[in-house]
Amino acid sequence: MSAADAMWDHLDRLGFDKEEKPDGFLPQLPADITGLDDRQLMALYGEYVSWTAYAAMRLVEARANVRAAKQCLDVSSARAALAASTERTVAGRKAAAAADHQVQEDEMRYLTAQSLAEALDMVHKNSEARAQFCSRDLSRRQNSPADNRYSKWGV
């Protein structure tokens, strides 16, 4: 069981569900958001909110897996350094540990986990920014006295 799986098992016992993956892919912003009618803009905003929640969940999982991969790397590095205790210098022990096959595998897992977490952080920030952009335009429309948008949203 991964660190992320253990985390979600614990959250499940607390009554929290994982966010479901929204259909399709994260939508692109149209070149001119003002060309969307209110319903289209609200639907797009809803998609971005769903993707933001999903990306946040995946980001938390990725960060948990980074910490677990780092711990595995630290343990395998320490074991390899102990196995190389016949080396006379610290640099020699570090070099021998770095050459260890298990250390190299754990280093690659750690780097992969870190890269995924960084990519998910970017996806989360982008989807959040798009949702905020849509929200601002929805607020602008709602507060526009010329169109009397208050009645359309039930405010």
Z-matrix of the N, CA and C atoms (Angstrom, degrees):
N
C 1 1.454
C 2 1.527 1 108.40
N 3 1.320 2 115.13 1 131.82
C 4 1.466 3 119.81 2 179.73
C 5 1.527 4 110.56 3 -77.13
N 6 1.312 5 115.41 4 166.16
C 7 1.464 6 120.68 5 177.02
C 8 1.522 7 110.16 6 -60.83
N 9 1.325 8 117.28 7 -38.87
C 10 1.469 9 121.21 8 179.56
C 11 1.528 10 110.67 9 -66.32
N 12 1.342 11 117.37 10 -39.65
C 13 1.466 12 120.41 11 178.35
C 14 1.525 13 110.70 12 -63.19
N 15 1.316 14 116.38 13 -43.16
C 16 1.470 15 120.45 14 178.63
C 17 1.524 16 110.63 15 -62.60
N 18 1.336 17 116.41 16 -40.20
C 19 1.460 18 120.86 17 178.57
C 20 1.527 19 110.34 18 -61.82
N 21 1.339 20 117.34 19 -45.53
C 22 1.460 21 120.38 20 -178.50
C 23 1.522 22 111.79 21 -69.84
N 24 1.330 23 118.18 22 -32.73
C 25 1.467 24 119.70 23 174.52
C 26 1.526 25 110.00 24 -60.79
N 27 1.317 26 115.98 25 -42.71
C 28 1.461 27 120.33 26 179.23
C 29 1.529 28 110.81 27 -66.03
N 30 1.317 29 117.64 28 -44.70
C 31 1.468 30 120.65 29 178.98
C 32 1.519 31 111.89 30 -65.30
N 33 1.336 32 116.67 31 -34.10
C 34 1.457 33 120.83 32 177.38
C 35 1.528 34 110.22 33 -62.03
N 36 1.320 35 116.73 34 -40.72
C 37 1.465 36 120.45 35 177.84
C 38 1.534 37 111.40 36 -65.05
N 39 1.332 38 116.41 37 -24.79
C 40 1.466 39 121.03 38 177.85
C 41 1.532 40 112.14 39 -85.62
N 42 1.340 41 116.32 40 -4.04
C 43 1.456 42 120.59 41 177.32
C 44 1.512 43 115.35 42 98.20
N 45 1.326 44 118.30 43 11.43
C 46 1.470 45 121.23 44 179.77
C 47 1.518 46 110.11 45 -101.03
N 48 1.329 47 116.28 46 135.03
C 49 1.463 48 122.02 47 176.76
C 50 1.521 49 109.72 48 -100.22
N 51 1.316 50 114.86 49 155.67
C 52 1.459 51 120.07 50 172.41
C 53 1.533 52 108.44 51 -70.75
N 54 1.308 53 115.17 52 147.26
C 55 1.464 54 119.90 53 174.02
C 56 1.530 55 108.28 54 -71.67
N 57 1.312 56 116.13 55 134.19
C 58 1.455 57 120.45 56 176.29
C 59 1.524 58 109.69 57 -76.79
N 60 1.325 59 115.80 58 147.95
C 61 1.462 60 119.80 59 177.15
C 62 1.526 61 108.27 60 -68.97
N 63 1.327 62 116.35 61 126.65
C 64 1.476 63 118.84 62 175.69
C 65 1.532 64 110.40 63 -63.61
N 66 1.305 65 115.79 64 158.67
C 67 1.461 66 120.48 65 179.40
C 68 1.522 67 110.67 66 -66.18
N 69 1.302 68 115.62 67 147.30
C 70 1.459 69 121.50 68 174.23
C 71 1.511 70 113.33 69 70.12
N 72 1.310 71 114.56 70 -138.37
C 73 1.455 72 122.26 71 -177.00
C 74 1.522 73 110.00 72 -126.77
N 75 1.322 74 116.18 73 163.21
C 76 1.463 75 121.50 74 176.66
C 77 1.528 76 108.36 75 -57.65
N 78 1.350 77 117.73 76 120.11
C 79 1.467 78 119.36 77 -176.29
C 80 1.527 79 112.38 78 -71.93
N 81 1.301 80 114.34 79 153.10
C 82 1.456 81 121.22 80 175.13
C 83 1.527 82 108.24 81 -85.08
N 84 1.318 83 115.01 82 151.94
C 85 1.466 84 118.79 83 173.13
C 86 1.522 85 108.55 84 -73.80
N 87 1.325 86 117.05 85 138.67
C 88 1.464 87 118.17 86 174.24
C 89 1.530 88 109.90 87 -66.42
N 90 1.318 89 115.83 88 154.88
C 91 1.465 90 120.33 89 179.93
C 92 1.524 91 111.04 90 -59.75
N 93 1.334 92 116.49 91 -35.45
C 94 1.466 93 121.24 92 179.56
C 95 1.523 94 108.36 93 -130.46
N 96 1.309 95 116.43 94 98.84
C 97 1.464 96 121.50 95 -177.14
C 98 1.526 97 111.80 96 -66.61
N 99 1.324 98 117.01 97 -22.74
C 100 1.464 99 119.63 98 179.76
C 101 1.522 100 111.45 99 -70.26
N 102 1.328 101 117.54 100 -13.72
C 103 1.460 102 121.09 101 177.52
C 104 1.521 103 113.28 102 -77.01
N 105 1.338 104 117.04 103 -11.70
C 106 1.461 105 120.48 104 178.19
C 107 1.524 106 109.97 105 -84.49
N 108 1.337 107 116.27 106 141.61
C 109 1.465 108 117.16 107 173.75
C 110 1.534 109 108.12 108 -78.23
N 111 1.320 110 116.58 109 175.22
C 112 1.464 111 121.16 110 -174.69
C 113 1.527 112 112.60 111 -59.05
N 114 1.313 113 116.91 112 -43.46
C 115 1.467 114 120.50 113 -179.32
C 116 1.529 115 111.02 114 -65.44
N 117 1.310 116 117.06 115 -43.08
C 118 1.459 117 120.41 116 179.05
C 119 1.532 118 111.09 117 -63.20
N 120 1.323 119 116.03 118 -41.91
C 121 1.456 120 120.14 119 179.71
C 122 1.528 121 111.01 120 -66.60
N 123 1.322 122 116.77 121 -40.85
C 124 1.460 123 120.21 122 178.77
C 125 1.527 124 110.47 123 -64.92
N 126 1.337 125 117.25 124 -39.48
C 127 1.467 126 121.04 125 178.01
C 128 1.528 127 110.21 126 -64.57
N 129 1.337 128 116.58 127 -42.41
C 130 1.462 129 120.46 128 178.58
C 131 1.529 130 110.32 129 -63.90
N 132 1.322 131 116.68 130 -41.89
C 133 1.462 132 121.43 131 177.28
C 134 1.539 133 110.08 132 -59.79
N 135 1.320 134 116.49 133 -44.25
C 136 1.460 135 121.01 134 178.40
C 137 1.516 136 112.19 135 -60.62
N 138 1.326 137 116.48 136 -39.61
C 139 1.469 138 120.16 137 177.13
C 140 1.527 139 110.68 138 -62.84
N 141 1.326 140 116.41 139 -44.24
C 142 1.468 141 119.39 140 -179.94
C 143 1.528 142 111.81 141 -65.11
N 144 1.323 143 116.84 142 -37.62
C 145 1.470 144 119.68 143 177.84
C 146 1.530 145 109.54 144 -64.21
N 147 1.321 146 116.94 145 -42.81
C 148 1.470 147 120.39 146 178.35
C 149 1.526 148 111.46 147 -63.05
N 150 1.315 149 116.63 148 -44.42
C 151 1.459 150 120.00 149 179.36
C 152 1.529 151 111.65 150 -66.56
N 153 1.335 152 117.07 151 -35.60
C 154 1.464 153 120.61 152 178.21
C 155 1.524 154 110.30 153 -63.93
N 156 1.328 155 116.86 154 -44.96
C 157 1.463 156 120.52 155 178.78
C 158 1.523 157 110.94 156 -63.68
N 159 1.320 158 116.78 157 -42.34
C 160 1.466 159 120.83 158 179.40
C 161 1.530 160 110.98 159 -65.28
N 162 1.319 161 116.86 160 -44.09
C 163 1.469 162 120.83 161 179.50
C 164 1.526 163 110.68 162 -64.48
N 165 1.327 164 117.51 163 -37.77
C 166 1.471 165 120.85 164 178.30
C 167 1.522 166 110.42 165 -62.82
N 168 1.325 167 116.80 166 -42.24
C 169 1.461 168 120.87 167 178.91
C 170 1.525 169 110.37 168 -63.17
N 171 1.304 170 116.24 169 -46.43
C 172 1.469 171 120.02 170 -179.78
C 173 1.528 172 110.97 171 -65.87
N 174 1.318 173 117.70 172 -34.18
C 175 1.463 174 121.36 173 178.03
C 176 1.521 175 110.82 174 -65.00
N 177 1.310 176 117.14 175 -42.20
C 178 1.465 177 120.55 176 177.92
C 179 1.530 178 109.86 177 -62.29
N 180 1.327 179 116.76 178 -43.49
C 181 1.465 180 120.51 179 176.99
C 182 1.524 181 110.62 180 -59.65
N 183 1.319 182 116.35 181 -45.53
C 184 1.462 183 120.81 182 -178.10
C 185 1.525 184 111.16 183 -63.12
N 186 1.328 185 116.60 184 -40.00
C 187 1.469 186 119.30 185 178.72
C 188 1.526 187 111.47 186 -66.41
N 189 1.331 188 117.00 187 -37.45
C 190 1.471 189 120.18 188 176.01
C 191 1.529 190 109.81 189 -63.41
N 192 1.323 191 116.52 190 -40.62
C 193 1.466 192 120.15 191 179.48
C 194 1.529 193 111.70 192 -69.49
N 195 1.313 194 118.43 193 -31.40
C 196 1.471 195 121.53 194 175.49
C 197 1.523 196 109.45 195 -63.45
N 198 1.324 197 115.94 196 -46.93
C 199 1.470 198 119.15 197 -179.97
C 200 1.527 199 111.29 198 -62.39
N 201 1.329 200 117.28 199 -40.44
C 202 1.461 201 120.90 200 178.92
C 203 1.529 202 110.78 201 -66.80
N 204 1.333 203 116.94 202 -40.77
C 205 1.471 204 120.42 203 178.90
C 206 1.526 205 110.77 204 -66.11
N 207 1.318 206 116.72 205 -37.16
C 208 1.470 207 120.87 206 177.58
C 209 1.521 208 110.18 207 -64.21
N 210 1.321 209 116.38 208 -42.04
C 211 1.458 210 120.04 209 178.80
C 212 1.535 211 110.81 210 -63.10
N 213 1.326 212 117.50 211 -43.45
C 214 1.474 213 120.82 212 177.51
C 215 1.525 214 110.73 213 -61.76
N 216 1.331 215 116.73 214 -41.66
C 217 1.455 216 120.66 215 178.73
C 218 1.527 217 110.84 216 -63.34
N 219 1.301 218 116.98 217 -43.42
C 220 1.468 219 120.56 218 178.71
C 221 1.525 220 111.55 219 -60.83
N 222 1.331 221 116.19 220 -42.84
C 223 1.468 222 120.29 221 -179.43
C 224 1.520 223 110.65 222 -66.37
N 225 1.323 224 117.34 223 -47.17
C 226 1.468 225 118.96 224 -178.77
C 227 1.532 226 110.94 225 -66.42
N 228 1.333 227 117.11 226 -34.56
C 229 1.470 228 120.17 227 176.66
C 230 1.522 229 110.96 228 -65.74
N 231 1.317 230 116.79 229 -41.67
C 232 1.467 231 120.48 230 179.09
C 233 1.525 232 110.62 231 -65.39
N 234 1.324 233 117.33 232 -42.50
C 235 1.473 234 120.85 233 178.09
C 236 1.523 235 111.11 234 -62.70
N 237 1.312 236 116.02 235 -43.38
C 238 1.463 237 119.77 236 -179.83
C 239 1.522 238 110.62 237 -66.27
N 240 1.323 239 116.84 238 -37.56
C 241 1.471 240 120.11 239 178.15
C 242 1.524 241 110.28 240 -66.12
N 243 1.332 242 117.34 241 -38.66
C 244 1.466 243 120.62 242 177.09
C 245 1.526 244 110.89 243 -65.55
N 246 1.322 245 115.82 244 -40.56
C 247 1.470 246 119.83 245 178.75
C 248 1.520 247 111.30 246 -65.36
N 249 1.316 248 117.17 247 -25.40
C 250 1.465 249 121.82 248 -179.75
C 251 1.520 250 110.91 249 -97.10
N 252 1.322 251 116.53 250 23.99
C 253 1.471 252 119.53 251 -175.53
C 254 1.530 253 112.79 252 -67.09
N 255 1.332 254 117.31 253 -11.36
C 256 1.463 255 119.26 254 176.40
C 257 1.523 256 111.78 255 -75.26
N 258 1.329 257 115.51 256 -14.81
C 259 1.470 258 118.91 257 176.05
C 260 1.525 259 108.33 258 -65.73
N 261 1.295 260 116.45 259 143.52
C 262 1.464 261 120.48 260 -174.22
C 263 1.528 262 113.49 261 -83.67
N 264 1.318 263 116.92 262 -25.83
C 265 1.463 264 119.29 263 -175.70
C 266 1.529 265 110.64 264 -116.81
N 267 1.315 266 115.24 265 157.68
C 268 1.467 267 120.91 266 176.08
C 269 1.518 268 109.55 267 -61.72
N 270 1.311 269 116.56 268 -41.78
C 271 1.468 270 120.37 269 179.38
C 272 1.521 271 110.58 270 -61.68
N 273 1.310 272 117.06 271 -38.14
C 274 1.462 273 121.18 272 178.44
C 275 1.518 274 111.55 273 -66.06
N 276 1.329 275 117.07 274 -41.16
C 277 1.474 276 121.06 275 177.51
C 278 1.527 277 110.69 276 -65.91
N 279 1.333 278 116.60 277 -40.85
C 280 1.472 279 119.95 278 178.53
C 281 1.528 280 110.90 279 -64.89
N 282 1.315 281 116.08 280 -40.97
C 283 1.468 282 120.16 281 179.63
C 284 1.525 283 110.29 282 -65.41
N 285 1.319 284 116.75 283 -42.47
C 286 1.463 285 120.23 284 179.11
C 287 1.528 286 110.28 285 -64.88
N 288 1.331 287 117.25 286 -40.69
C 289 1.466 288 120.98 287 178.64
C 290 1.527 289 110.42 288 -65.03
N 291 1.327 290 116.81 289 -41.42
C 292 1.468 291 120.68 290 -179.75
C 293 1.528 292 111.64 291 -65.11
N 294 1.326 293 117.11 292 -27.97
C 295 1.463 294 121.45 293 -179.92
C 296 1.523 295 112.28 294 -82.79
N 297 1.324 296 117.19 295 -10.39
C 298 1.458 297 121.31 296 -179.12
C 299 1.527 298 110.40 297 -64.61
N 300 1.338 299 115.30 298 135.60
C 301 1.461 300 121.21 299 -176.66
C 302 1.541 301 111.46 300 -60.65
N 303 1.331 302 117.93 301 -44.50
C 304 1.474 303 121.22 302 -179.29
C 305 1.524 304 111.35 303 -65.00
N 306 1.320 305 116.74 304 -39.16
C 307 1.463 306 120.79 305 177.86
C 308 1.527 307 109.94 306 -62.55
N 309 1.312 308 116.74 307 -42.10
C 310 1.466 309 120.32 308 179.71
C 311 1.527 310 111.27 309 -64.68
N 312 1.332 311 116.82 310 -40.90
C 313 1.468 312 119.63 311 177.21
C 314 1.528 313 111.16 312 -64.48
N 315 1.341 314 115.94 313 -43.63
C 316 1.461 315 119.43 314 179.98
C 317 1.528 316 111.46 315 -67.27
N 318 1.323 317 117.00 316 -34.21
C 319 1.467 318 121.06 317 176.47
C 320 1.532 319 109.78 318 -63.85
N 321 1.333 320 116.52 319 -42.20
C 322 1.466 321 120.01 320 179.72
C 323 1.533 322 110.35 321 -66.55
N 324 1.337 323 118.75 322 -40.51
C 325 1.467 324 121.42 323 176.68
C 326 1.530 325 110.53 324 -61.96
N 327 1.314 326 116.11 325 -42.23
C 328 1.468 327 120.88 326 -179.99
C 329 1.533 328 110.38 327 -63.91
N 330 1.326 329 117.41 328 -46.48
C 331 1.465 330 120.65 329 -179.88
C 332 1.526 331 111.38 330 -64.29
N 333 1.319 332 116.49 331 -38.82
C 334 1.464 333 120.60 332 177.65
C 335 1.526 334 110.65 333 -64.69
N 336 1.335 335 116.39 334 -44.06
C 337 1.469 336 120.63 335 179.04
C 338 1.524 337 110.77 336 -63.53
N 339 1.337 338 116.91 337 -40.97
C 340 1.466 339 120.57 338 178.19
C 341 1.524 340 111.13 339 -64.08
N 342 1.323 341 116.78 340 -43.10
C 343 1.470 342 120.66 341 -179.89
C 344 1.518 343 111.09 342 -62.49
N 345 1.331 344 116.49 343 -42.07
C 346 1.461 345 119.84 344 178.67
C 347 1.528 346 110.68 345 -63.90
N 348 1.327 347 116.85 346 -43.19
C 349 1.466 348 120.09 347 179.33
C 350 1.530 349 110.90 348 -62.18
N 351 1.316 350 117.67 349 -41.09
C 352 1.462 351 120.81 350 178.70
C 353 1.526 352 111.08 351 -65.38
N 354 1.338 353 116.40 352 -41.46
C 355 1.465 354 119.99 353 179.20
C 356 1.527 355 110.54 354 -65.59
N 357 1.327 356 117.14 355 -42.30
C 358 1.468 357 120.13 356 178.66
C 359 1.518 358 111.79 357 -66.29
N 360 1.321 359 117.10 358 -33.53
C 361 1.462 360 120.51 359 176.19
C 362 1.528 361 109.65 360 -62.32
N 363 1.327 362 116.36 361 -42.19
C 364 1.461 363 120.56 362 178.33
C 365 1.529 364 111.10 363 -65.77
N 366 1.330 365 117.34 364 -43.18
C 367 1.468 366 121.07 365 178.79
C 368 1.534 367 110.07 366 -62.36
N 369 1.331 368 116.05 367 -43.66
C 370 1.466 369 120.15 368 179.20
C 371 1.523 370 110.90 369 -60.95
N 372 1.326 371 116.80 370 -47.30
C 373 1.468 372 120.11 371 -179.60
C 374 1.524 373 111.34 372 -63.19
N 375 1.335 374 117.18 373 -40.30
C 376 1.461 375 120.19 374 179.58
C 377 1.520 376 111.51 375 -65.71
N 378 1.327 377 117.60 376 -44.38
C 379 1.467 378 119.37 377 -179.59
C 380 1.523 379 110.80 378 -67.34
N 381 1.330 380 116.47 379 -36.55
C 382 1.466 381 120.34 380 177.41
C 383 1.536 382 110.55 381 -65.56
N 384 1.317 383 116.69 382 -41.61
C 385 1.467 384 120.27 383 179.03
C 386 1.527 385 111.11 384 -64.90
N 387 1.326 386 117.18 385 -38.95
C 388 1.461 387 120.40 386 178.51
C 389 1.526 388 110.99 387 -66.48
N 390 1.341 389 116.06 388 -40.52
C 391 1.463 390 119.42 389 177.68
C 392 1.526 391 109.94 390 -62.82
N 393 1.324 392 117.32 391 -42.90
C 394 1.464 393 120.74 392 179.26
C 395 1.524 394 111.18 393 -63.98
N 396 1.319 395 116.56 394 -37.94
C 397 1.459 396 120.86 395 178.33
C 398 1.530 397 110.41 396 -62.07
N 399 1.335 398 115.90 397 -45.63
C 400 1.467 399 119.75 398 177.95
C 401 1.524 400 110.54 399 -64.85
N 402 1.310 401 116.85 400 -40.52
C 403 1.464 402 121.28 401 179.81
C 404 1.526 403 111.02 402 -60.63
N 405 1.321 404 116.09 403 -42.10
C 406 1.473 405 119.17 404 178.74
C 407 1.518 406 111.25 405 -62.30
N 408 1.346 407 116.60 406 -40.14
C 409 1.459 408 118.35 407 -179.82
C 410 1.523 409 110.48 408 -71.25
N 411 1.322 410 117.44 409 -36.27
C 412 1.464 411 119.64 410 175.30
C 413 1.524 412 110.80 411 -61.99
N 414 1.330 413 116.79 412 -43.13
C 415 1.479 414 120.58 413 178.01
C 416 1.516 415 111.19 414 -64.36
N 417 1.318 416 116.12 415 -41.43
C 418 1.470 417 120.13 416 178.83
C 419 1.523 418 109.97 417 -60.26
N 420 1.326 419 116.06 418 -44.08
C 421 1.462 420 119.87 419 -179.89
C 422 1.527 421 111.31 420 -65.62
N 423 1.319 422 115.71 421 -41.55
C 424 1.466 423 120.54 422 -178.12
C 425 1.524 424 111.20 423 -65.40
N 426 1.307 425 116.79 424 -34.56
C 427 1.463 426 121.46 425 -177.64
C 428 1.519 427 113.07 426 -90.44
N 429 1.310 428 116.59 427 0.94
C 430 1.455 429 120.38 428 -179.51
C 431 1.528 430 109.79 429 -75.56
N 432 1.330 431 117.40 430 114.85
C 433 1.475 432 119.37 431 -178.30
C 434 1.524 433 112.95 432 -68.43
N 435 1.314 434 117.48 433 -24.62
C 436 1.463 435 120.40 434 -176.02
C 437 1.529 436 111.30 435 -67.75
N 438 1.290 437 117.36 436 -34.53
C 439 1.462 438 120.04 437 -176.00
C 440 1.517 439 113.46 438 -98.41
N 441 1.333 440 117.62 439 -8.94
C 442 1.460 441 122.05 440 -178.44
C 443 1.530 442 110.93 441 50.93
N 444 1.307 443 115.47 442 54.41
C 445 1.465 444 121.64 443 -175.46
C 446 1.525 445 112.89 444 -73.91
N 447 1.315 446 117.89 445 -12.24
C 448 1.464 447 119.68 446 -179.74
C 449 1.516 448 111.64 447 -56.77
N 450 1.308 449 116.81 448 -40.80
C 451 1.466 450 119.94 449 -177.57
C 452 1.524 451 111.82 450 -68.40
N 453 1.331 452 117.97 451 -28.20
C 454 1.457 453 120.80 452 -177.95
C 455 1.526 454 111.54 453 -71.38
N 456 1.313 455 118.22 454 -30.46
C 457 1.471 456 120.77 455 -175.66
C 458 1.520 457 111.43 456 -102.68
N 459 1.295 458 117.96 457 3.51
C 460 1.451 459 120.71 458 176.57
C 461 1.517 460 113.35 459 73.03
N 462 1.319 461 117.32 460 27.20
C 463 1.466 462 120.72 461 179.61
C 464 1.505 463 110.06 462 -87.11
